[in-house]
Amino acid sequence: MNNILNFNPVLELIIKAGRKLKPAFGKIKGERYKGGDAGNIVTKLDIETEEFLASSLKELYPSIGFKGEESGLRKKADMFWLVDPIDGTGYFVRGIPGCTNMIALIDGKEVIFSAIYDFINGNLYHAQKKQGAYCNNKKMHVSDLSLEEGFLYFECDINKKTLAEFESLKKYSMVLSSGYPPGFEYAMVASGKIEGRINLDPMGSDYDYASGVFLVKEAGGQVANIGSNEFDYMNLNSIAANKKVYKALTKGENPIFPPGS
């Protein structure tokens, strides 16, 4: 079915959603928190944007299911949309660039399409299985820098194990403790501005990462779950990097994340 889907209307929807949000950037207050983390803030626009995308996508493709950050699973199906209406709501509320809208299409257990819209800067990133990744319809590619030359984003739940991994990474590369929302960071990796992003016991959920990891893969990157040669989007521990960096991290002389670890 994915071979006959027309994704242009989906891209138009995500642009429309982002443009509706932009006037409220830095001007809206949060209504509640989903947890103790100050970043897990929810505004009325998170809910309204998800409702807009859910209803609009249903009109386009009635048979495809839907799962969103705010409402959860609305319709169960083998093929479904996985949506984060505002990735980085905390940034959105504070008026800090980096927030995005994200949509992924899941077929079985595989991501086959994703779109990330940086609505503040007007950059639309999207990818389709085996057709590459694009920013504003211009093809993107990951960088060709080595681990030693590279910059890496690293998201983790700080504990003794993850701190040890962080210290090991710092010996080889410039490690940036993940600060921007995931969608924006993965877009930076896919566009070759950053060499990789690592999740180790991250704080998010599948809707936070699936779109971005797929974008990196289609931009020529290598993606896999930590300790494995395979990738399952529901396993949040992952590496998404250019091929040189991925090889050094997993198969080099002193691999930090060897398969089977």
N, C-alpha and C positions, 0 to 999 in steps of 0.2 A: 504493500500500500504506500510505503514511503516514497516509492519511485514516481508515483503519480500525484503526490501532494504538491500543491502550489503554495510555497512559503511566502510569496510576496505580500499577500494580505496579512499574514502574521507579523511581518516586519512593519507594515503600515500601522497595525494595532499597537505594537510596542512603542513606536514613535509617538503615536497619538496619546498614549498613556503618559509618556514622559513629558510631553509638551504641556499636558494638563497639570502636571505636578510642578513644573518649573516656577510658576509665579509664587508658589508657597514656600520656595526654598529659603530657609532661614527665618521664616515668618510664622511658622505653625508650632504649636505646643503639643507635647506628647500627652496622651490621655491615660495611659497605664503602662506598667512594666510586666513582661512575661516571666521575669525572674529577678534575682538580686543584682544581676549585671546591668549597669546603667545603659549599656548599649542595646539591650533588649527592650527598647521602647516602641510603643505602638501609637500611631496617630489615626485619626479618622480616614486619612488619605490612604494608608496602607490597606484598610478594609475596602474603601471605595474603589481603589485601583484594582485590587484582586477581583472584586465583583464585576467590574467593567471587562477585565480580561477573560474571566470565566464565562460570562454571558456571550461575549463577542466570539470567543473561540468555539463555543457550543453552536452558535449560528453558522459558523464557517464549516465545522466538521462535527456534526451531531453524534457520531459514533465513537469519537475519541474521548477518553476519560479526562479527569482533571483532579490535580492535587495542588493545593496552595499552602503557603506558609500560615496564613491566618485562619483559613477555614478547614484545612486538612483535606481528606479524600472526599470529593463530592460525587464522583462517578467512577466506579471500578471498571477497568478495562485493561486488556493486554497492552494497548497503546494509549498513553495518556500524557497530557501536558503537566509539567512540573514547574511551578511558578513562584517566584519571589517578587512580590509587587514593588517593594522598595528594598533593595539590598543596601544596608547602611542607613537605616532610619535615623540613628543618632547623629550621623553626619548631616542628613537632610534637615533635621530640626535645628542644628547649630549653624547651618549655612556653610558647611565645609564641602568642597567638591570631592567626588569619589563615590557618591551614591548612584545606583543604577537600577533599572528594571531588568529582570531576567526571566527567560522562558527556555525550557528544554523540552524536547519531545522524546519520550521513552517508548521503545518498542521491545516488549518483553523485559529484558534486563539490560538493554543497551540504549545509550543515548544516540540518536540519529540526526538531531538538529538542535541548535541552540542559538539564542539571540541575547545580547547584552547591550542595553542602551544607556550610555553615559549622557543623560539628558541635559546636564549642566553644560557640557562642552560640545554637545551635538554630535557625538561619535557613536555610530551604530556598528556593533561587532556582531557577526553571525557566521555560522558554519553549518555545513550539511555533510553527512557521511560521504567520504571519499571524493569530496568536491572542494576541499580547501576551506580556509578561513579568510574573512574579509572585514575591513573597516571602511565604512562608507563606500562599499562596492569595490574597494581597491584591495587586491590580494595581499595577505600578510604572511610573514614567515618568522619563526623563532630565530634568535641570534645564533651565531656560530662561535661564541666565546667559550673558553674553557672554564672549568670550575675555579681555577686560580684567578682568572680574569673577571669572573662573574659576580653578579649580585643575586642574592636569593632571598625570597620572602619565606619566613618560617612561622607557622601558626601552631601553637601547642598549649596544652594545659600544663602550666609549670609544675613540675615535681622532680624528684631526684633523677629519674630516668630521662625525662625530656631535657633537663638541664645538661646532662652529660652529652646527649646528642647535639645540643646547641653548641656546647664548648668544642666538640669535635669538628663541627662544621666551620666554626670560626677559625680553625687552624688552616683551612684551605680556601675560604671564600669570604666575601663581604656579605655577612648575614644581616638582614633587616628583619627585626621582630615585626611580624605582620601588624600593620596599623590601619591601612585602608581596608574597606570592605572587600571580600573575596572576588566579586565580579570584576572590579576595577583592577585588582592585582593580577588576575589571570589574563585580562586583556593586555596588560603591560608585558607579560611573558609571551603571549601569542604574537604581539607586535614587535618583539625583539628588543625591548627596552630593559627588561629584566630577564635573567637566565633561567629562573625556575621558582616554583612555589612548592613548599613541603607542608603537609598536614600531619601532625603527630598528636593524637588525642585532641583534636580541635574542638572548639566550643559550638560549632554550628550543626546544621542538618543537611540532608541530601540536596535540598533546594538552594543551599548556599554555595555549593561546589560543582554540581553536575554540569551546569552550563559552561562554566569557565574551564574545567578540566578538558571537556570536549573541544572547546575552542583552541586550546593549546595543542591537542592531538592533531586536529585538522590543519593547524599552522605548521606542521612538520615536527612537532615535539614528540617526546616519549612520555607515556603515562603508565603508571602501574601502582598497585597498592603496595605499601611498605611490607617487605618480607615476601613478595610474590612477583612473578613475571606477568601476571594478569591484572586486569582492572575491572572492578565491580563498583559502580557509582555509589552503591549503598554502603560500601566500606569506606569510611571517611579518612582513614589513614592512607595518604597517597603522596606520590611524587609526580609533578608535571613540570618538565624541564626540556631544554634543548638536548639533543642526543649526546653531545660531548659531556655535558654535566650529568645527565642521567647515568651514563656509563661509568663515570668516575665515582658517583655516589653508590652504585650498586655492584660494579664489577672491577673496579680499579685495584691498585696494589693494596690499599687499606680501605675497603668499602665500608662506609658508615651504615648503609642500609642494604646488606646483602640479601638476595632472595633466600627464603627459608629461615630468616632470622626471627 
